[in-house]
Amino acid sequence: MATANPLEHEEQHAPTSPDELGAILTRLKDAQRKSGAPSYEKRIERLDKLLKGLLIHRDDFVRAISDDFGNRSKHETLVAEVFTTINTIKHARAHLHEWMEVEPRPVSWLFAPARAEVVAQPLGVVGIIAPWNYPMQLALAPAAIALAAGNRVMIKPSELTPKTGEMMAKLAKEMFTDDELVVVTGGADVGAAFSSLAFDHLLFTGSTRVGKVVMKAAAENLVPVTLELGGKSPTLVTDDFPIDVAATRIMYGKIFNAGQTCIAPDYALVPRKQLDRFVDECKAAVAKMLPTIKSNTDYTSIVNAKHFERLKGYLEEAKKKDAKVIEVNPAKEELSSEQHRLAPTLVVDPPKDLALMNEEIFGPILPILPYDSLDEAIAYVNEHARPLALYVFSYDDDATQKVLDHTISGGVSVNETLMHFAQDDLPFGGVGPSGMGHYHAREGFDTFSKKKPIFYQARLNSTGMLRPPYGKTIDLALRFLVGK
C-alpha cells in the first residue's frame, strides 16, 4: 500500500525571497565566528544528523524525485542518490580524524629549532547550488563534505525539482539548527541572488552557460568557486574489446536517468569495421534492459516539457539532414509527449554541424561516430572542449595508455561508464569548460578548508642577525649562503 507523502498534509516550506538571503548568511557567519572551528566530535555529530535525516526520509526522497520527474526509476534514485550520499557521509566520517590531523612541515636548518605546520581550518559558510538531474545527491553529498570540514552550509535546490527541494528543507529544519545547515527554496531570482552572496566558498553544479554567470556573480565578492559543469563526454572503443560488452555498458550509461547525467557517455567512437555490429548490439542491449518503455517504471522520464522538446528538436534536425536515426523501442509502443518518455535513440555517423554534435545532449540519444585509426579518434576528442568524463573500452594496455596520455578530461572510467563517480576515494571535478576544482574524498575536504601555514619561532633563535643594523656577521653568513 502506498505511503502518503509527508509534505501533502502539513504546512509547506515557504519559498525564500531574495531579500531574506543576506540575513540568513549573516546568521550563519555570526554563528561560525562565535563558535570557531568545531571539534571533531561536533563534526561527527553533524554528519550523523545528516545521515539520520536521510535514512528517515529515504522513501520520501524517492517519491519526491519521481514526482518531480513525472517518473524516476526507484532503483536509480536509491543507487545514484541515496546509496551514494550515504556512502559519502560514511566515508567522510571514517576518514575525518585523518583529514583533520595537523601536518608537520620541515623548516630550513637556518631557522632551527623553529617548527612549521599546516592546519586545515574551516572556511566559514559554504554555498551549494544544486541541479535538477540528481537533486538530492548533488546537494547533500557536497554538504556532507563541507560539514566534515567544519563549515556551516546554505543550499539552493533547483526550482525544476520543487518537491525534492521541499523535502530537503524539511530534513534541514528537523535535523539542524537554523545556523548550521539551511535550505532555501525559490525560483531563478533566488538562485541569482544566492550566487551573488559573499560566501566563503561556492559550489555550483549545472551547465557551462550558467556556470559562467555564477562565476561572474561570485567574482564581485571574490568568492572562490568550484564549478561542476558538463560537456560532451566521449566514449572510445578499440577494435580488441568485445563489441557486445562495450555496447551494453555504454547503453547502460546512456539510459541511466534517461541520459540526464553530467557524466553520461555523450557520443561513441567505434572502429569503422565494427560500426554495424555495434549498432546491432546497442539495440540488443536496450531490448534486454528495457523490453518496454511506455509504462516501465525502470525507465526515467525527461524532467519537463522544455527539455523533452529540446531533445525532440535535436532528432528532427538530424532527420532533416538525412542522418541515420534509429529509435530503439523494443515493444514498438506509441509514446505520448505528455509522459515525456523518449525512447533511447542512436544517430549513426551524423553530420558534424548538428546541434546534438555541438551541445551537451543530456538525454537518451547516442551519436555513433566511426573511426579508421586510434590517432584519428584521439584527435577528434582533442578538437573539442575538454570533457567532464572520458570512457575507454580496451584490453590493449598500450592503446589505453595512449588515450589516457593524449587526452585531458575531468575523470576516466576504463571499460565501464559512470563508475568513477561512485569511488569515494577519488576526487571529482572538471577541467576548463567542464568545470574547475574538486570535491569528493580528501580533495573535497581540502576544497572546503583553508590550509593555514603556521610558523612557530623558538625561544632561542638566530634570526636577530637578519635585523638592522647589519654587520660583519650577516656579511659572512650571506657570503656562505649566496656566494661572493
Residue, then its C-alpha position, 0 to 999 in steps of 0.5 A: m500500500a502506498t505511503a502518503n507523502p509527508l509534505e501533502h498534509e502539513e504546512q509547506h516550506a515557504p519559498t525564500s525571497p531574495d531579500e531574506l538571503g543576506a540575513i540568513l548568511t549573516r546568521l550563519k557567519d555570526a554563528q561560525r565566528k562565535s563558535g570557531a572551528p568545531s571539534y571533531e566530535k561536533r563534526i561527527e555529530r553533524l554528519d550523523k544528523l545528516l545521515k539520520g535525516l536521510l535514512i528517515h526520509r529515504d522513501d520520501f526522497v524517492r517519491a519526491i524525485s519521481d514526482d518531480f520527474g513525472n517518473r524516476s526509476k526507484h532503483e536509480t534514485l536509491v543507487a545514484e542518490v541515496f546509496t551514494t550520499i550515504n556512502t559519502i557521509k560514511h566515508a567522510r566520517a571514517h576518514l575525518h580524524e585523518w583529514m583533520e590531523v595537523e601536518p608537520r612541515p620541515v623548516s630550513w636548518l637556518f631557522a632551527p629549532a623553529r617548527a612549521e605546520v599546516v592546519a586545515q581550518p574551516l572556511g566559514v559558510v559554504g554555498i551549494i547550488a544544486p541541479w535538477n538531474y540528481p537533486m538530492q545527491l548533488a546537494l547533500a553529498p557536497a554538504a556532507i563534505a563541507l560539514a566534515a570540514g567544519n563549515r556551516v552550509m546554505i543550499k539552493p535546490s533547483e526550482l525544476t525539482p520543487k518537491t525534492g527541494e521541499m523535502m530537503a528543507k524539511l530534513a534541514k529544519e528537523m535535523f539542524t539548527d537554523d545556523e548550521l545547515v539551511v535550505v532555501t527554496g525559490g525560483a531563478d531570482v533566488g538562485a541569482a541572488f544566492s550566487s551573488l552572496a559573499f560566501d566563503h566558498l561556492l559550489f555550483t553544479g549545472s551547465t557551462r552557460v550558467g556556470k559562467v554567470v555564477m562565476k561572474a556573480a561570485a567574482e564581485n565578492l571574490v568568492p572562490v568557486t568550484l564549478e561542476l559543469g558538463g560537456k560532451s563526454p566521449t566514449l572510445v572503443t578499440d577494435d580488441f574489446p568485445i563489441d557486445v560488452a562495450a555496447t551494453r555498458i555504454m547503453y547502460g550509461k546512456i539510459f541511466n536517468a534517461g541520459q540526464t547525467c553530467i557524466a553520461p557517455d555523450y557520443a561513441l567512437v567505434p572502429r569503422k569495421q565494427l560500426d554495424r555490429f555495434v549498432d546491432e548490439c546497442k539495440a540488443a542491449v536496450a531490448k534486454m534492459l528495457p523490453t518496454i518503455k511506455s509504462n516501465t517504471d525502470y525507465t526515467s522520464i525527461v524532467n519537463a516539457k522544455h527539455f523533452e522538446r529540446l531533445k525532440g528538436y535535436l532528432e528532427e534536425a538530424k532527420k532533416k539532414d538525412a542522418k541515420v536515426i534509429e529509435v530503439n523501442p523494443a515493444k514498438e509502443e506509441l509514446s505520448s509527449e505528455q509522459h515525456r518518455l523518449a525512447p533511447t535513440l542512436v544517430v549513426d555517423p551524423p553530420k558534424d554541424l548538428a546541434l546534438m554534435n555541438e551541445e551537451i545532449f543530456g538525454p537518451i540519444l547516442p551519436i555513433l561516430p566511426y573511426d579508421s585509426l586510434d590517432e584519428a579518434i584521439a584527435y577528434v576528442n582533442e578538437h573539442a572542449r575538454p570533457l567532464a568524463l572520458y570512457v575507454f573500452s580496451y584490453d590493449d594496455d598500450a592503446t589505453q595508455k595512449v588515450l589516457d596520455h593524449t587526452i585531458s578530461g575531468g575523470v576516466s572510467v576504463n571499460e565501464t561508464l559512470m563508475h568513477f563517480a561512485q569511488d569515494d576515494l577519488p576526487f571529482g571535478g572538471v577541467g576548463p569548460s567542464g568545470m574547475g576544482h574538486y570535491h569528493a574524498r580528501e580533495g573535497f575536504d581540502t576544497f572546503s578548508k583553508k590550509k593555514p601555514i603556521f610558523y612557530q619561532a623558538r625561544l632561542n633563535s638566530t634570526g636577530m642577525l637578519r635585523p638592522p643594523y647589519g654587520k660583519t656577521i650577516d656579511l659572512a653568513l650571506r657570503f656562505l649562503v649566496g656566494k661572493 
